[in-house]
Amino acid sequence: MQRFNLTILKQFWAIAKSYWSSDEKWRVRGLLLLVILLSFGYTGLSVLLNNKRGELISALPAHDEARF
């Protein structure tokens, strides 16, 4: 089984090319940038909350009130 099919990529690009190079290309690129930034922000916040939750859960069995 072939994992990467180049013809599917060519078909996708044939359809998407007109959208990315249309008169609205700056709006499209801005929306793509917004989606990427929001994804990075969500991932960063998830990592931060996961670390905080890990500290909280580790403090419970250790009976460390100050850390809790």
N, CA, C and O atoms as a CHARMM CRD file, in Angstrom:
* protein
*
  272
    1    1 MET  N      0.84100  -1.19300   0.00000 PROA 1      0.00000
    2    1 MET  CA     0.00000   0.00000   0.00000 PROA 1      0.00000
    3    1 MET  C      0.87900   1.24700   0.00000 PROA 1      0.00000
    4    1 MET  O      1.78900   1.38700   0.81700 PROA 1      0.00000
    5    2 GLN  N      0.59300   2.12500  -0.91200 PROA 2      0.00000
    6    2 GLN  CA     1.36800   3.34900  -1.01700 PROA 2      0.00000
    7    2 GLN  C      0.82400   4.38200  -0.04100 PROA 2      0.00000
    8    2 GLN  O     -0.36400   4.70100  -0.07100 PROA 2      0.00000
    9    3 ARG  N      1.68500   4.90300   0.82100 PROA 3      0.00000
   10    3 ARG  CA     1.24200   5.82200   1.86500 PROA 3      0.00000
   11    3 ARG  C      1.03400   7.24100   1.33400 PROA 3      0.00000
   12    3 ARG  O      0.10500   7.93100   1.75500 PROA 3      0.00000
   13    4 PHE  N      1.87100   7.66400   0.43800 PROA 4      0.00000
   14    4 PHE  CA     1.79700   9.03500  -0.06800 PROA 4      0.00000
   15    4 PHE  C      1.51200   8.99200  -1.56100 PROA 4      0.00000
   16    4 PHE  O      2.34900   8.55300  -2.35000 PROA 4      0.00000
   17    5 ASN  N      0.35200   9.44000  -1.93500 PROA 5      0.00000
   18    5 ASN  CA    -0.06400   9.39900  -3.32000 PROA 5      0.00000
   19    5 ASN  C      0.09700  10.79100  -3.92600 PROA 5      0.00000
   20    5 ASN  O     -0.62700  11.71700  -3.56000 PROA 5      0.00000
   21    6 LEU  N      1.02700  10.93500  -4.83400 PROA 6      0.00000
   22    6 LEU  CA     1.33000  12.22700  -5.44000 PROA 6      0.00000
   23    6 LEU  C      0.19000  12.74200  -6.30700 PROA 6      0.00000
   24    6 LEU  O      0.01000  13.95500  -6.41900 PROA 6      0.00000
   25    7 THR  N     -0.57600  11.86400  -6.91600 PROA 7      0.00000
   26    7 THR  CA    -1.67400  12.32400  -7.76900 PROA 7      0.00000
   27    7 THR  C     -2.77000  13.00300  -6.94800 PROA 7      0.00000
   28    7 THR  O     -3.40000  13.95000  -7.41900 PROA 7      0.00000
   29    8 ILE  N     -2.99900  12.52600  -5.73100 PROA 8      0.00000
   30    8 ILE  CA    -3.99800  13.17600  -4.87300 PROA 8      0.00000
   31    8 ILE  C     -3.52900  14.57900  -4.51200 PROA 8      0.00000
   32    8 ILE  O     -4.32600  15.51700  -4.49700 PROA 8      0.00000
   33    9 LEU  N     -2.24700  14.72700  -4.22200 PROA 9      0.00000
   34    9 LEU  CA    -1.69300  16.04700  -3.91600 PROA 9      0.00000
   35    9 LEU  C     -1.81700  16.98300  -5.11700 PROA 9      0.00000
   36    9 LEU  O     -2.13600  18.16100  -4.95000 PROA 9      0.00000
   37   10 LYS  N     -1.57400  16.48400  -6.30300 PROA 10     0.00000
   38   10 LYS  CA    -1.70900  17.30300  -7.51400 PROA 10     0.00000
   39   10 LYS  C     -3.15900  17.72200  -7.74300 PROA 10     0.00000
   40   10 LYS  O     -3.42400  18.85700  -8.13900 PROA 10     0.00000
   41   11 GLN  N     -4.09400  16.80900  -7.49500 PROA 11     0.00000
   42   11 GLN  CA    -5.50900  17.14400  -7.64100 PROA 11     0.00000
   43   11 GLN  C     -5.92800  18.19000  -6.61300 PROA 11     0.00000
   44   11 GLN  O     -6.65500  19.13000  -6.93500 PROA 11     0.00000
   45   12 PHE  N     -5.47000  18.02300  -5.38600 PROA 12     0.00000
   46   12 PHE  CA    -5.78300  19.00500  -4.35500 PROA 12     0.00000
   47   12 PHE  C     -5.23200  20.37300  -4.73600 PROA 12     0.00000
   48   12 PHE  O     -5.93200  21.37800  -4.61000 PROA 12     0.00000
   49   13 TRP  N     -3.98400  20.42300  -5.20300 PROA 13     0.00000
   50   13 TRP  CA    -3.37800  21.70300  -5.54500 PROA 13     0.00000
   51   13 TRP  C     -4.08500  22.34600  -6.73800 PROA 13     0.00000
   52   13 TRP  O     -4.19100  23.57100  -6.79500 PROA 13     0.00000
   53   14 ALA  N     -4.56400  21.55500  -7.68100 PROA 14     0.00000
   54   14 ALA  CA    -5.29200  22.10200  -8.83200 PROA 14     0.00000
   55   14 ALA  C     -6.55800  22.81800  -8.37100 PROA 14     0.00000
   56   14 ALA  O     -6.94500  23.83500  -8.94600 PROA 14     0.00000
   57   15 ILE  N     -7.19600  22.29100  -7.33900 PROA 15     0.00000
   58   15 ILE  CA    -8.40300  22.93100  -6.81400 PROA 15     0.00000
   59   15 ILE  C     -8.05100  24.11000  -5.91900 PROA 15     0.00000
   60   15 ILE  O     -8.66700  25.17200  -6.02000 PROA 15     0.00000
   61   16 ALA  N     -7.06500  23.93300  -5.04300 PROA 16     0.00000
   62   16 ALA  CA    -6.74600  24.94400  -4.04100 PROA 16     0.00000
   63   16 ALA  C     -5.96500  26.12500  -4.61300 PROA 16     0.00000
   64   16 ALA  O     -6.00600  27.21800  -4.04800 PROA 16     0.00000
   65   17 LYS  N     -5.26200  25.92500  -5.71300 PROA 17     0.00000
   66   17 LYS  CA    -4.42200  26.98200  -6.28700 PROA 17     0.00000
   67   17 LYS  C     -5.22900  28.22900  -6.62100 PROA 17     0.00000
   68   17 LYS  O     -4.78300  29.34600  -6.35900 PROA 17     0.00000
   69   18 SER  N     -6.39900  28.05000  -7.19000 PROA 18     0.00000
   70   18 SER  CA    -7.21300  29.20300  -7.57000 PROA 18     0.00000
   71   18 SER  C     -7.69700  29.96100  -6.33900 PROA 18     0.00000
   72   18 SER  O     -7.85600  31.18100  -6.38400 PROA 18     0.00000
   73   19 TYR  N     -7.93100  29.25500  -5.25000 PROA 19     0.00000
   74   19 TYR  CA    -8.38500  29.91100  -4.01900 PROA 19     0.00000
   75   19 TYR  C     -7.25500  30.70200  -3.37400 PROA 19     0.00000
   76   19 TYR  O     -7.47200  31.81800  -2.90100 PROA 19     0.00000
   77   20 TRP  N     -6.05500  30.13800  -3.34800 PROA 20     0.00000
   78   20 TRP  CA    -4.92400  30.80000  -2.69600 PROA 20     0.00000
   79   20 TRP  C     -4.35100  31.95000  -3.52000 PROA 20     0.00000
   80   20 TRP  O     -3.63400  32.79500  -2.98400 PROA 20     0.00000
   81   21 SER  N     -4.65700  31.99000  -4.80300 PROA 21     0.00000
   82   21 SER  CA    -4.12700  33.06600  -5.63300 PROA 21     0.00000
   83   21 SER  C     -5.22400  34.01200  -6.12200 PROA 21     0.00000
   84   21 SER  O     -5.00300  34.78900  -7.05100 PROA 21     0.00000
   85   22 SER  N     -6.39600  33.95100  -5.50700 PROA 22     0.00000
   86   22 SER  CA    -7.50100  34.81400  -5.92100 PROA 22     0.00000
   87   22 SER  C     -7.33700  36.22100  -5.33900 PROA 22     0.00000
   88   22 SER  O     -6.32000  36.52800  -4.71700 PROA 22     0.00000
   89   23 ASP  N     -8.33300  37.06000  -5.54300 PROA 23     0.00000
   90   23 ASP  CA    -8.29000  38.42300  -5.02000 PROA 23     0.00000
   91   23 ASP  C     -8.34800  38.44800  -3.49200 PROA 23     0.00000
   92   23 ASP  O     -7.92800  39.42600  -2.87200 PROA 23     0.00000
   93   24 GLU  N     -8.85700  37.39700  -2.89300 PROA 24     0.00000
   94   24 GLU  CA    -8.97400  37.33000  -1.44000 PROA 24     0.00000
   95   24 GLU  C     -7.78300  36.63000  -0.78900 PROA 24     0.00000
   96   24 GLU  O     -7.88700  36.16700   0.34700 PROA 24     0.00000
   97   25 LYS  N     -6.65900  36.54900  -1.49000 PROA 25     0.00000
   98   25 LYS  CA    -5.54100  35.76600  -0.97700 PROA 25     0.00000
   99   25 LYS  C     -4.98900  36.31700   0.34000 PROA 25     0.00000
  100   25 LYS  O     -4.53200  35.53700   1.17500 PROA 25     0.00000
  101   26 TRP  N     -5.01800  37.62000   0.54800 PROA 26     0.00000
  102   26 TRP  CA    -4.49800  38.16600   1.80400 PROA 26     0.00000
  103   26 TRP  C     -5.42400  37.85000   2.96600 PROA 26     0.00000
  104   26 TRP  O     -4.96000  37.61900   4.08300 PROA 26     0.00000
  105   27 ARG  N     -6.70700  37.83600   2.72000 PROA 27     0.00000
  106   27 ARG  CA    -7.66300  37.44500   3.76400 PROA 27     0.00000
  107   27 ARG  C     -7.49200  35.96500   4.11500 PROA 27     0.00000
  108   27 ARG  O     -7.53000  35.58300   5.28500 PROA 27     0.00000
  109   28 VAL  N     -7.30600  35.14800   3.08600 PROA 28     0.00000
  110   28 VAL  CA    -7.12000  33.71000   3.28300 PROA 28     0.00000
  111   28 VAL  C     -5.84000  33.45000   4.06600 PROA 28     0.00000
  112   28 VAL  O     -5.83200  32.64800   5.00000 PROA 28     0.00000
  113   29 ARG  N     -4.77900  34.11600   3.69400 PROA 29     0.00000
  114   29 ARG  CA    -3.50200  33.93000   4.40300 PROA 29     0.00000
  115   29 ARG  C     -3.58400  34.43500   5.83200 PROA 29     0.00000
  116   29 ARG  O     -2.99700  33.84500   6.73900 PROA 29     0.00000
  117   30 GLY  N     -4.30500  35.51900   6.03400 PROA 30     0.00000
  118   30 GLY  CA    -4.49800  36.03000   7.38900 PROA 30     0.00000
  119   30 GLY  C     -5.28000  35.06000   8.25500 PROA 30     0.00000
  120   30 GLY  O     -4.94900  34.86200   9.42400 PROA 30     0.00000
  121   31 LEU  N     -6.31700  34.45400   7.68700 PROA 31     0.00000
  122   31 LEU  CA    -7.09900  33.46900   8.43300 PROA 31     0.00000
  123   31 LEU  C     -6.27300  32.22200   8.73400 PROA 31     0.00000
  124   31 LEU  O     -6.39700  31.63800   9.81100 PROA 31     0.00000
  125   32 LEU  N     -5.43800  31.81600   7.79500 PROA 32     0.00000
  126   32 LEU  CA    -4.56300  30.66800   8.03800 PROA 32     0.00000
  127   32 LEU  C     -3.56900  30.98700   9.15200 PROA 32     0.00000
  128   32 LEU  O     -3.30900  30.14800  10.01500 PROA 32     0.00000
  129   33 LEU  N     -3.01800  32.19000   9.13300 PROA 33     0.00000
  130   33 LEU  CA    -2.10100  32.60200  10.19300 PROA 33     0.00000
  131   33 LEU  C     -2.80700  32.63900  11.54100 PROA 33     0.00000
  132   33 LEU  O     -2.23400  32.24200  12.55500 PROA 33     0.00000
  133   34 LEU  N     -4.04800  33.11500  11.55600 PROA 34     0.00000
  134   34 LEU  CA    -4.82300  33.14400  12.78600 PROA 34     0.00000
  135   34 LEU  C     -5.05300  31.73500  13.32500 PROA 34     0.00000
  136   34 LEU  O     -4.92700  31.50600  14.52700 PROA 34     0.00000
  137   35 VAL  N     -5.38400  30.80300  12.45800 PROA 35     0.00000
  138   35 VAL  CA    -5.59600  29.41700  12.88200 PROA 35     0.00000
  139   35 VAL  C     -4.31000  28.83000  13.45000 PROA 35     0.00000
  140   35 VAL  O     -4.34400  28.12600  14.46000 PROA 35     0.00000
  141   36 ILE  N     -3.18300  29.11000  12.81600 PROA 36     0.00000
  142   36 ILE  CA    -1.89900  28.59600  13.30100 PROA 36     0.00000
  143   36 ILE  C     -1.55800  29.20400  14.66000 PROA 36     0.00000
  144   36 ILE  O     -1.12800  28.48900  15.56500 PROA 36     0.00000
  145   37 LEU  N     -1.74500  30.50900  14.81100 PROA 37     0.00000
  146   37 LEU  CA    -1.44800  31.16500  16.08700 PROA 37     0.00000
  147   37 LEU  C     -2.35900  30.66500  17.20500 PROA 37     0.00000
  148   37 LEU  O     -1.90700  30.44700  18.32800 PROA 37     0.00000
  149   38 LEU  N     -3.63700  30.48600  16.89500 PROA 38     0.00000
  150   38 LEU  CA    -4.55400  29.95900  17.90400 PROA 38     0.00000
  151   38 LEU  C     -4.19900  28.52400  18.28200 PROA 38     0.00000
  152   38 LEU  O     -4.34400  28.13700  19.44200 PROA 38     0.00000
  153   39 SER  N     -3.74600  27.74700  17.33400 PROA 39     0.00000
  154   39 SER  CA    -3.33300  26.37100  17.63200 PROA 39     0.00000
  155   39 SER  C     -2.11300  26.35800  18.54800 PROA 39     0.00000
  156   39 SER  O     -2.05500  25.57700  19.49800 PROA 39     0.00000
  157   40 PHE  N     -1.14100  27.22000  18.26500 PROA 40     0.00000
  158   40 PHE  CA     0.03600  27.30100  19.13200 PROA 40     0.00000
  159   40 PHE  C     -0.34600  27.80500  20.51800 PROA 40     0.00000
  160   40 PHE  O      0.16800  27.30900  21.52000 PROA 40     0.00000
  161   41 GLY  N     -1.23600  28.77800  20.58200 PROA 41     0.00000
  162   41 GLY  CA    -1.68500  29.29500  21.87100 PROA 41     0.00000
  163   41 GLY  C     -2.41200  28.23300  22.67800 PROA 41     0.00000
  164   41 GLY  O     -2.18600  28.10400  23.88100 PROA 41     0.00000
  165   42 TYR  N     -3.27200  27.48100  22.03500 PROA 42     0.00000
  166   42 TYR  CA    -3.99700  26.40600  22.70500 PROA 42     0.00000
  167   42 TYR  C     -3.03200  25.33800  23.21400 PROA 42     0.00000
  168   42 TYR  O     -3.17600  24.84900  24.33400 PROA 42     0.00000
  169   43 THR  N     -2.05600  24.98100  22.39400 PROA 43     0.00000
  170   43 THR  CA    -1.08200  23.97500  22.79200 PROA 43     0.00000
  171   43 THR  C     -0.25000  24.45800  23.97100 PROA 43     0.00000
  172   43 THR  O     -0.00700  23.70100  24.91100 PROA 43     0.00000
  173   44 GLY  N      0.18900  25.71600  23.92700 PROA 44     0.00000
  174   44 GLY  CA     0.96700  26.26700  25.03300 PROA 44     0.00000
  175   44 GLY  C      0.17400  26.30800  26.32100 PROA 44     0.00000
  176   44 GLY  O      0.69500  25.96700  27.38300 PROA 44     0.00000
  177   45 LEU  N     -1.07100  26.72000  26.24100 PROA 45     0.00000
  178   45 LEU  CA    -1.92800  26.76200  27.42700 PROA 45     0.00000
  179   45 LEU  C     -2.17900  25.35900  27.96500 PROA 45     0.00000
  180   45 LEU  O     -2.21300  25.16200  29.18000 PROA 45     0.00000
  181   46 SER  N     -2.35300  24.38700  27.08200 PROA 46     0.00000
  182   46 SER  CA    -2.55000  23.00700  27.51800 PROA 46     0.00000
  183   46 SER  C     -1.32500  22.46700  28.24100 PROA 46     0.00000
  184   46 SER  O     -1.45700  21.76800  29.24500 PROA 46     0.00000
  185   47 VAL  N     -0.14100  22.78400  27.74500 PROA 47     0.00000
  186   47 VAL  CA     1.09700  22.35100  28.39500 PROA 47     0.00000
  187   47 VAL  C      1.22100  22.99800  29.76500 PROA 47     0.00000
  188   47 VAL  O      1.56500  22.32500  30.73600 PROA 47     0.00000
  189   48 LEU  N      0.94700  24.28800  29.85500 PROA 48     0.00000
  190   48 LEU  CA     1.03000  24.99800  31.13000 PROA 48     0.00000
  191   48 LEU  C      0.05400  24.40700  32.15400 PROA 48     0.00000
  192   48 LEU  O      0.44000  24.14600  33.29300 PROA 48     0.00000
  193   49 LEU  N     -1.18600  24.19800  31.76400 PROA 49     0.00000
  194   49 LEU  CA    -2.17100  23.63100  32.67700 PROA 49     0.00000
  195   49 LEU  C     -1.83100  22.19400  33.06500 PROA 49     0.00000
  196   49 LEU  O     -2.07600  21.78100  34.19900 PROA 49     0.00000
  197   50 ASN  N     -1.27600  21.44400  32.14300 PROA 50     0.00000
  198   50 ASN  CA    -0.88000  20.07700  32.44000 PROA 50     0.00000
  199   50 ASN  C      0.24900  20.04900  33.46800 PROA 50     0.00000
  200   50 ASN  O      0.25600  19.20200  34.36100 PROA 50     0.00000
  201   51 ASN  N      1.19200  20.96100  33.34700 PROA 51     0.00000
  202   51 ASN  CA     2.27800  21.04200  34.33100 PROA 51     0.00000
  203   51 ASN  C      1.73900  21.42400  35.70400 PROA 51     0.00000
  204   51 ASN  O      2.14200  20.83900  36.70900 PROA 51     0.00000
  205   52 LYS  N      0.84300  22.38500  35.76000 PROA 52     0.00000
  206   52 LYS  CA     0.24700  22.79800  37.03700 PROA 52     0.00000
  207   52 LYS  C     -0.55200  21.65600  37.65600 PROA 52     0.00000
  208   52 LYS  O     -0.46800  21.41500  38.86100 PROA 52     0.00000
  209   53 ARG  N     -1.31100  20.96800  36.84700 PROA 53     0.00000
  210   53 ARG  CA    -2.10400  19.84100  37.33400 PROA 53     0.00000
  211   53 ARG  C     -1.19300  18.72400  37.84400 PROA 53     0.00000
  212   53 ARG  O     -1.50300  18.07300  38.84200 PROA 53     0.00000
  213   54 GLY  N     -0.06900  18.50500  37.15800 PROA 54     0.00000
  214   54 GLY  CA     0.89000  17.49200  37.59900 PROA 54     0.00000
  215   54 GLY  C      1.50000  17.83600  38.95300 PROA 54     0.00000
  216   54 GLY  O      1.67500  16.96000  39.79900 PROA 54     0.00000
  217   55 GLU  N      1.82100  19.10700  39.15700 PROA 55     0.00000
  218   55 GLU  CA     2.34400  19.53600  40.45400 PROA 55     0.00000
  219   55 GLU  C      1.31700  19.32000  41.55100 PROA 55     0.00000
  220   55 GLU  O      1.65400  18.85300  42.64000 PROA 55     0.00000
  221   56 LEU  N      0.07800  19.65600  41.27100 PROA 56     0.00000
  222   56 LEU  CA    -0.98700  19.49300  42.25300 PROA 56     0.00000
  223   56 LEU  C     -1.18600  18.02000  42.61000 PROA 56     0.00000
  224   56 LEU  O     -1.29600  17.66800  43.78400 PROA 56     0.00000
  225   57 ILE  N     -1.22900  17.18100  41.60800 PROA 57     0.00000
  226   57 ILE  CA    -1.45100  15.75700  41.84400 PROA 57     0.00000
  227   57 ILE  C     -0.24700  15.12600  42.54100 PROA 57     0.00000
  228   57 ILE  O     -0.42300  14.21500  43.34900 PROA 57     0.00000
  229   58 SER  N      0.97200  15.58600  42.25200 PROA 58     0.00000
  230   58 SER  CA     2.15700  15.05200  42.91400 PROA 58     0.00000
  231   58 SER  C      2.23500  15.49700  44.37100 PROA 58     0.00000
  232   58 SER  O      2.77400  14.77300  45.20700 PROA 58     0.00000
  233   59 ALA  N      1.70600  16.67400  44.68600 PROA 59     0.00000
  234   59 ALA  CA     1.75900  17.17800  46.04400 PROA 59     0.00000
  235   59 ALA  C      0.79100  16.42000  46.95600 PROA 59     0.00000
  236   59 ALA  O      1.04400  16.30000  48.15400 PROA 59     0.00000
  237   60 LEU  N     -0.28700  15.92000  46.41900 PROA 60     0.00000
  238   60 LEU  CA    -1.27900  15.21100  47.23700 PROA 60     0.00000
  239   60 LEU  C     -0.72200  13.95500  47.90600 PROA 60     0.00000
  240   60 LEU  O     -0.82500  13.83500  49.12700 PROA 60     0.00000
  241   61 PRO  N     -0.13300  13.01000  47.15800 PROA 61     0.00000
  242   61 PRO  CA     0.36600  11.81100  47.83300 PROA 61     0.00000
  243   61 PRO  C      1.59200  12.08600  48.70800 PROA 61     0.00000
  244   61 PRO  O      1.88400  11.31600  49.62200 PROA 61     0.00000
  245   62 ALA  N      2.30900  13.17800  48.43300 PROA 62     0.00000
  246   62 ALA  CA     3.49600  13.50800  49.22100 PROA 62     0.00000
  247   62 ALA  C      3.12900  14.27600  50.48900 PROA 62     0.00000
  248   62 ALA  O      3.99700  14.54700  51.31900 PROA 62     0.00000
  249   63 HSD  N      1.87000  14.62500  50.64700 PROA 63     0.00000
  250   63 HSD  CA     1.36800  15.40400  51.79900 PROA 63     0.00000
  251   63 HSD  C      2.17300  16.70200  51.95800 PROA 63     0.00000
  252   63 HSD  O      2.51300  17.10300  53.07100 PROA 63     0.00000
  253   64 ASP  N      2.46000  17.32800  50.85600 PROA 64     0.00000
  254   64 ASP  CA     3.21100  18.59500  50.86200 PROA 64     0.00000
  255   64 ASP  C      2.20400  19.74100  50.77600 PROA 64     0.00000
  256   64 ASP  O      1.74800  20.09500  49.68900 PROA 64     0.00000
  257   65 GLU  N      1.86400  20.31500  51.92500 PROA 65     0.00000
  258   65 GLU  CA     0.83800  21.35700  51.95600 PROA 65     0.00000
  259   65 GLU  C      1.31400  22.62800  51.26200 PROA 65     0.00000
  260   65 GLU  O      0.52300  23.29500  50.59500 PROA 65     0.00000
  261   66 ALA  N      2.56200  22.96600  51.40400 PROA 66     0.00000
  262   66 ALA  CA     3.07100  24.19900  50.79200 PROA 66     0.00000
  263   66 ALA  C      3.00800  24.11500  49.26200 PROA 66     0.00000
  264   66 ALA  O      2.63900  25.08100  48.59400 PROA 66     0.00000
  265   67 ARG  N      3.36400  22.97400  48.73000 PROA 67     0.00000
  266   67 ARG  CA     3.33400  22.79600  47.28000 PROA 67     0.00000
  267   67 ARG  C      1.89300  22.68000  46.76900 PROA 67     0.00000
  268   67 ARG  O      1.58900  23.08400  45.64700 PROA 67     0.00000
  269   68 PHE  N      1.01700  22.12700  47.60400 PROA 68     0.00000
  270   68 PHE  CA    -0.37000  21.97600  47.21900 PROA 68     0.00000
  271   68 PHE  C     -1.02900  23.34000  47.12400 PROA 68     0.00000
  272   68 PHE  O     -2.21600  23.43100  46.80800 PROA 68     0.00000
